[in-house]
Amino acid sequence: MEVVTKRVYETVDRSDGARVLVDRLWPRGISKEAAALHSWMRQLAPSDVLRQWYHANRTHWAAFRRYYLKELALPGAEAELNKLYKLAHRRKRVTLLFASKDEKHNNAEVLKELVEGMKKPPTGTGPSGVRVARRRAAARRA
């Protein structure tokens, strides 16, 4: 499994593998056909409030990452993150697409680190989080 990040405005390459857009807003000037997406995971994008805050405070990358990881632990994002984990383990290569001009400081880079296991996932996400959640649900029913 290889996870790479790429601007959605760059040309589509056969070696991209599964192309996943991880922005909440559709990128300007790109048609859905030209994007050639496997899927669009909007729930993995930062909230509008966080996105606007980071746009106004570009020097606060570490704080953005912390807040973004907390958002990924929320129920809607957690389900999408699990889908991304599964997709990455089924495919040889996954390309996370983003629209930001900053290629090193964006949400796709944080997601890449999560999927590759370089960063600890937020509490309750990932394959082990699913097992723990199932055990807790079974214990509540018993």
Secondary structure, DSSP 8 states (H G I E B T S, - for coil): -EEEEEETTS---GGG-EEEE--SS--TT--HHHHT-SEE-GGGS--HHHHHHHHH-TT-HHHHHHHHHHHHTSHHHHHHHHHHHHHHHHSSEEEEEE--S-SSSSHHHHHHHHHHTSS---TT-HHHHHHHHHHHHHHHH-
